[in-house]
Amino acid sequence: MCELLALSANTPTDIRFSFHGLRLRGGSTGDHADGWGLASYDPDGQGLHLYREDAPAAFSPVAAAVAALDLKAHCSIAHIRKATRGVVALENCHPFHRRWRGQEWVFAHNGDLQSLPPLEGEHRPIGQTDSETAFCWILQELERQEVAQEDEAGLFEALVACSDRLAGEGIFNGLVSNGAWLFAYAGTKLHRVTRRAPFGMVRLADADLSVDFAAVTQPSDVVTILSTEPLTAEESWQPLQVGEAILLKAGEIVRRRAGRGEPG
């Protein structure tokens, strides 16, 4: 399948270090070699940077160049693909993007959905993946339920319900963002780590590369990283429970639905 990566931070923060580790799994330390993508929101809310390529990220000069960009954001989402549905092509690379009610929404998925609810609205997939179809269906459901985009609680509950429905159709680990918040759902596997003061040295698990975050952060900074598998060694990554859903703003969990088998 695929691997996911996301960032939520309270100050504009680049995802270079984490994305460098992820891209190595796109054909070098991992076999997710059927494409990659990165979406990063301008911190002033004025735009979205979206990069995608249907090539192994580990060996791509484009991916290496993107990994070197100083794309500071409050929210970013990245993905490396191992194709299960759809050919290896640009239109099948995540993250997928749609403009919904004046906002730029992005979505990435790890999993394989055996069947999907029917699409009846205006949102239609461009490629052949179950993932993009799932994204279109989520937007369709938000419109059908007439959820207001400023209704954070309503959006969270609707996204949880959509994710539960999709998880019932197969494997669904998903990330959704509109730049103001980041929604994550763990159908089977997703991990998180939150970095806050006191910061220290962190080393990638897939490369001989370390960063002293104490030298590049402020004491008030809070950054949460989500990843399918932990990207660093010697950090306290926490697995999300099966069925757990969280909404992150400024690096902090502001809404949470407990996973199966744990108290709410």
C-alpha positions in Angstrom: 0.0 0.0 0.0 1.2 3.5 0.8 2.7 5.7 3.5 1.4 8.9 4.9 3.0 12.0 6.5 1.5 15.2 7.9 2.5 18.2 10.0 0.5 20.5 12.2 2.3 23.4 13.9 1.6 26.5 15.9 4.2 28.5 14.0 5.1 28.2 10.3 7.3 25.1 10.1 8.9 23.3 7.2 8.5 19.6 6.7 11.9 19.1 5.0 13.4 16.8 7.7 10.4 14.4 7.8 9.9 14.4 4.1 13.5 13.5 3.5 13.0 10.4 5.6 9.7 9.6 3.9 10.9 9.9 0.4 13.7 7.3 1.0 11.0 4.8 1.6 9.8 5.5 -1.9 12.0 2.9 -3.6 15.2 2.8 -1.4 14.4 1.8 2.2 10.9 0.9 1.3 9.0 -0.3 -1.8 6.5 2.5 -2.2 7.9 3.5 -5.6 4.8 4.3 -7.7 4.7 8.1 -7.1 4.8 10.7 -4.4 3.2 14.0 -3.5 3.4 16.9 -1.0 0.9 19.6 -0.2 1.9 22.6 1.9 -0.3 25.5 2.8 0.9 29.1 2.8 0.8 30.2 6.5 -1.0 33.4 5.6 -3.9 31.4 4.1 -3.4 32.7 0.6 -2.5 29.6 -1.3 -1.5 25.9 -1.5 1.7 24.5 -2.9 1.1 21.0 -4.4 3.9 18.8 -5.9 3.2 15.3 -7.3 5.2 13.0 -9.5 4.6 9.4 -10.8 8.2 8.3 -10.1 10.0 6.7 -7.1 10.6 9.5 -4.6 13.9 8.1 -3.4 15.5 8.6 -6.8 13.6 11.6 -8.1 15.6 14.9 -8.6 12.2 16.7 -8.3 11.5 15.1 -4.9 15.0 15.9 -3.7 14.5 19.5 -4.7 11.1 19.7 -3.0 12.7 18.2 0.1 15.2 21.1 0.1 12.5 23.8 -0.2 11.8 26.0 2.9 8.0 25.5 2.7 6.9 26.8 6.0 3.3 26.0 6.9 0.9 25.4 9.7 -0.4 22.2 7.9 1.3 20.0 5.4 0.5 16.5 4.0 2.7 14.1 2.0 2.3 10.6 0.6 4.4 7.9 -1.2 2.4 5.4 -3.3 2.5 1.7 -3.8 -0.2 1.2 -6.3 -3.2 -1.1 -5.5 -5.8 0.5 -7.7 -5.1 2.5 -10.9 -2.0 2.6 -13.1 1.2 4.4 -12.2 0.3 7.9 -13.4 0.3 11.4 -12.2 -3.5 11.6 -11.8 -3.3 8.7 -9.4 -0.7 10.3 -7.0 -1.7 11.7 -3.7 -2.5 14.1 -2.1 -5.6 14.9 -4.0 -6.9 18.4 -4.1 -10.3 20.0 -4.5 -11.7 23.5 -4.0 -14.7 23.2 -1.7 -16.8 26.2 -0.7 -13.9 28.6 -1.4 -11.3 26.6 0.5 -8.4 24.4 -0.7 -8.9 20.9 0.6 -6.3 18.1 0.3 -6.7 14.4 1.1 -4.3 11.4 1.3 -5.1 7.8 2.0 -3.3 4.6 2.9 -5.3 1.4 2.3 -7.4 -0.5 -0.1 -11.2 -0.1 -0.3 -13.1 -3.1 -1.7 -16.2 -1.1 -2.6 -17.3 2.5 -2.3 -20.7 4.3 -1.9 -22.0 5.8 -5.2 -21.1 9.3 -6.3 -24.1 11.5 -7.1 -22.7 15.0 -6.7 -20.4 17.3 -8.8 -17.2 15.9 -7.4 -15.7 13.2 -9.7 -12.3 11.5 -9.7 -9.9 12.3 -12.4 -7.8 9.2 -12.0 -8.7 5.5 -11.2 -7.9 5.2 -7.5 -10.3 4.2 -4.8 -8.7 6.9 -2.7 -9.7 9.8 -5.0 -13.2 8.4 -5.3 -13.3 8.3 -1.5 -12.3 11.9 -1.3 -15.0 12.9 -3.7 -17.6 10.9 -1.7 -16.5 12.7 1.5 -17.1 16.1 0.0 -20.4 14.8 -1.4 -21.4 13.8 2.1 -20.5 17.1 3.7 -22.6 18.8 1.1 -25.5 16.4 1.6 -25.4 16.9 5.3 -25.1 20.7 4.8 -22.2 20.9 7.2 -21.1 24.5 7.5 -17.4 25.0 6.8 -17.0 27.1 10.0 -18.7 24.4 12.1 -15.6 22.7 13.5 -17.5 20.3 15.7 -19.9 19.4 12.9 -17.1 18.9 10.4 -15.2 16.6 12.8 -18.3 14.5 13.5 -19.1 14.3 9.8 -15.5 13.3 8.9 -15.5 10.7 11.6 -18.7 9.2 10.3 -17.4 9.2 6.7 -14.1 7.6 7.8 -16.0 4.9 9.8 -18.1 4.1 6.7 -15.0 3.8 4.5 -13.1 1.7 7.0 -16.0 -0.7 6.8 -15.2 -1.1 3.1 -11.6 -2.2 3.6 -8.5 -0.5 4.9 -8.8 3.2 5.5 -6.1 5.4 7.1 -6.8 9.0 6.0 -5.6 12.6 6.2 -7.7 15.7 5.4 -6.9 19.4 5.7 -8.1 22.8 4.7 -5.0 24.6 5.9 -6.6 25.7 9.2 -6.8 22.2 10.7 -5.6 18.6 10.1 -7.9 15.6 10.4 -6.5 12.1 10.8 -8.2 8.7 11.0 -6.5 5.5 11.9 -8.3 2.5 10.5 -5.3 0.2 11.0 -2.0 2.0 11.4 -0.9 5.6 12.1 1.6 7.1 14.5 2.2 10.6 16.0 4.9 12.5 17.8 4.6 16.0 19.3 7.7 18.1 19.7 7.8 20.9 22.2 10.3 22.4 24.6 12.8 21.3 25.7 13.9 20.4 22.2 16.8 18.2 21.4 18.7 16.2 18.8 16.5 13.9 16.5 17.8 11.3 14.0 16.0 9.9 11.0 15.4 6.1 11.0 16.1 5.8 7.3 19.2 8.0 6.9 22.3 9.1 8.7 20.8 12.6 9.2 20.1 14.4 12.5 18.7 17.8 13.4 19.2 19.7 16.7 15.7 21.2 17.0 16.8 23.3 19.9 18.9 25.3 17.4 16.1 26.0 15.0 13.0 26.4 17.2 11.6 28.8 19.8 10.6 27.6 23.3 6.9 28.2 22.5 6.9 26.1 19.3 4.7 23.0 19.1 4.9 20.6 16.1 3.0 17.3 15.7 4.1 14.9 13.0 1.9 12.0 11.8 3.3 9.1 9.9 2.3 5.6 9.0 5.5 4.3 10.5 7.8 6.3 12.9 10.3 8.3 10.9 12.8 8.9 13.6 14.8 6.8 16.1 14.7 7.5 19.8 11.6 9.5 19.8 8.4 8.6 21.7 6.0 7.9 18.8 2.5 7.0 19.9 0.4 4.7 17.8 -3.2 5.9 17.2 -5.7 3.2 18.3 -7.8 1.4 15.7 -10.7 3.7 14.9 -9.2 6.7 16.6 -9.8 10.1 15.0 -8.2 13.4 15.9 -8.4 17.0 14.8 -5.2 19.0 15.1 -4.9 22.8 15.2 -1.6 24.6 15.8 0.1 21.3 16.7 -2.4 20.3 19.4 -5.2 17.8 19.4 -8.4 19.9 19.8 -10.9 17.1 19.1 -10.6 13.4 19.5 -12.8 10.3 19.0 -11.4 7.4 21.0 -10.4 4.2 19.2 -12.1 0.9 19.7 -11.6 -0.8 23.0 -10.6 2.4 24.9 -12.7 4.8 27.0 -14.0 7.9 25.2 
